[in-house]
Amino acid sequence: MSSRTRSLKIAYSAWPTGRHASAWRLPEAFNGGTVDPVYLADTVRTAERGLFDYYFAGNAISSTADAQRSWHNDVFKIEGFTLASYAAAITRHIGLVVTVNSTYAEPYDTARAIVSLDHLSGGRAGLNIVTGVEGIDAPAQNYGQAKHLGRADKYGRAEEFLEIIQSLSDSWESDYFVDDREAGVFIDATKGHPIGFEGQHYTVKGALNVPRPPQGQVPIVHAGSSEQSFAYGARHADIRFSPFVSTDWNRDYYKRVKGLLPQYGRDPDDQFIIPGITFYVAGTAAEAHAKFREVQNLVVTQYAPAQVGDLVGVDVRSIPPREKIVSVFDEAVFTRHPWLGTALAAFGDETVTLQDLFHYISNKGHLNQPPVVGSGKQVARWIADNFEARAFDGVKLFPPYARTPLDAFVDLVVPELQRLGVYKTAYEASTLRGHLGLPIPANRYAARRETPARVKIPA
Ligand SMILES: Cc1cc2nc3c(=O)[nH]c(=O)nc-3n(C[C@H](O)[C@H](O)[C@H](O)COP(=O)(O)O)c2cc1C
């Protein structure tokens, strides 16, 4: 086991129009953030004010206007490297993670972009590799293909994709630069290495036309839910981006995912499991629950009892929608469906009606990824408890709307986490590897030359 002290990580996921389908309808919501440089700058600066470990740019490579009905973030998504480069220029410490879909991206282009970002940010870049969702063909159709690849092919590509990026990252040894003006020697050509990669999916000669990144290798993030994804993450990922379902579910997940690492010769502490979670935080618990309820009441849909009934396994078609669920469902139903208790907790009391429940389930994501609602103190306690129970190593904020939820978290939750002693009170490093406590790996080409491997903890 590693001797590093376990410390809570916090990240922010850029969802400019929020992670809730109807919260954008709140009077105070700001909905123009998708491409607004002032808003985007505000969010990354606020995340840095909260000492967050990284700012995360998700990825989408197709668009549908219909998504506005359910998931308006799927209509527009600003390009991640562009966003992260912009963020790099206005911050000093926060890590910057960019998502790339390896089924469609070119590894040489991706290596150039992520290594360049690592230079421009002073060692703060991270790469989230995703592979695309089975059965969703719209992205394929933007890349000259009719259908998304099957799992075997997409993970075959993902393996080669990362191998190429990591070889290219090493393709210039750090001491390549001679700058000998008298002798007229600019670089030491023996320090640059063609990678000569020939695989099933890619052929890349190299070397990269950007010097080795300050972090040596940028940290790798991975998300997915198939067995292939778990194997890929266990082999390569420094951070696994996961869902949060419940403390019990996540403790099992944590054990299972970390348990895979030794099979690949890795220490379980060398990977961080960080789920995305939506928080509703306010000065008091009552205000937070009231805001959550206000958001639910904005759901644009007609009450459909059959949907509630199908989910819970009880026919509620003849029951008035204003009936309280605690009077309609008996204890056995609550035991069979623990998410009903989670829904009650989010609303904050037992006045939840069938109609409220319908609103709750209408928001994509609530069932599998319930929100956490409360005062700053309560939310901090919840995070600290789950961190200590090893349900996760940190949390990534999925703001329900823009922009007050991020400020509320930084102003109300972060100080409480600090008071509880589970979160840092100042940045202790200025690289993403530094935030994660990961050493800089030796350059494979330098190591092959029998230069002693230089392993140092970045500042
Ligand atoms: C928690 C989580 C977050 C994800 N985030 C993204 C994302 O930002 N962009 C994306 O294209 N796919 C995202 N995905 C999709 C996965 O990376 C992956 O493409 C999908 O789960 C299918 O792979 P699988 O068949 O191995 O599960 C996410 C998946 C999970 C579980």
PDBQT file of the ligand as one rigid body, heavy atoms in Angstrom, charges set to zero:
ROOT
HETATM    1  C1  LIG A 501     -19.813   8.631 -15.086  1.00  0.00    +0.000 C 
HETATM    2  C2  LIG A 501     -19.684   8.625 -16.572  1.00  0.00    +0.000 A 
HETATM    3  C3  LIG A 501     -19.349   9.806 -17.252  1.00  0.00    +0.000 A 
HETATM    4  C4  LIG A 501     -19.217   9.854 -18.645  1.00  0.00    +0.000 A 
HETATM    5  N1  LIG A 501     -18.881  11.039 -19.292  1.00  0.00    +0.000 NA
HETATM    6  C5  LIG A 501     -18.785  11.078 -20.653  1.00  0.00    +0.000 A 
HETATM    7  C6  LIG A 501     -18.456  12.292 -21.376  1.00  0.00    +0.000 A 
HETATM    8  O1  LIG A 501     -18.228  13.377 -20.815  1.00  0.00    +0.000 OA
HETATM    9  N2  LIG A 501     -18.429  12.245 -22.736  1.00  0.00    +0.000 N 
HETATM   10  C7  LIG A 501     -18.667  11.085 -23.428  1.00  0.00    +0.000 A 
HETATM   11  O2  LIG A 501     -18.612  11.100 -24.658  1.00  0.00    +0.000 OA
HETATM   12  N3  LIG A 501     -18.963   9.932 -22.759  1.00  0.00    +0.000 NA
HETATM   13  C8  LIG A 501     -19.033   9.905 -21.426  1.00  0.00    +0.000 A 
HETATM   14  N4  LIG A 501     -19.337   8.735 -20.758  1.00  0.00    +0.000 N 
HETATM   15  C9  LIG A 501     -19.545   7.532 -21.561  1.00  0.00    +0.000 C 
HETATM   16  C10 LIG A 501     -18.429   6.549 -21.357  1.00  0.00    +0.000 C 
HETATM   17  O3  LIG A 501     -17.181   7.062 -21.397  1.00  0.00    +0.000 OA
HETATM   18  C11 LIG A 501     -18.489   5.434 -22.358  1.00  0.00    +0.000 C 
HETATM   19  O4  LIG A 501     -18.313   5.970 -23.622  1.00  0.00    +0.000 OA
HETATM   20  C12 LIG A 501     -19.780   4.705 -22.252  1.00  0.00    +0.000 C 
HETATM   21  O5  LIG A 501     -20.034   4.383 -20.910  1.00  0.00    +0.000 OA
HETATM   22  C13 LIG A 501     -19.732   3.454 -23.096  1.00  0.00    +0.000 C 
HETATM   23  O6  LIG A 501     -18.611   2.683 -22.794  1.00  0.00    +0.000 OA
HETATM   24  P1  LIG A 501     -18.807   1.292 -22.116  1.00  0.00    +0.000 P 
HETATM   25  O7  LIG A 501     -19.585   0.519 -23.148  1.00  0.00    +0.000 OA
HETATM   26  O8  LIG A 501     -17.454   0.719 -21.926  1.00  0.00    +0.000 OA
HETATM   27  O9  LIG A 501     -19.530   1.514 -20.840  1.00  0.00    +0.000 OA
HETATM   28  C14 LIG A 501     -19.445   8.680 -19.375  1.00  0.00    +0.000 A 
HETATM   29  C15 LIG A 501     -19.789   7.481 -18.696  1.00  0.00    +0.000 A 
HETATM   30  C16 LIG A 501     -19.893   7.437 -17.321  1.00  0.00    +0.000 A 
HETATM   31  C17 LIG A 501     -20.239   6.121 -16.644  1.00  0.00    +0.000 C 
ENDROOT
TORSDOF 0
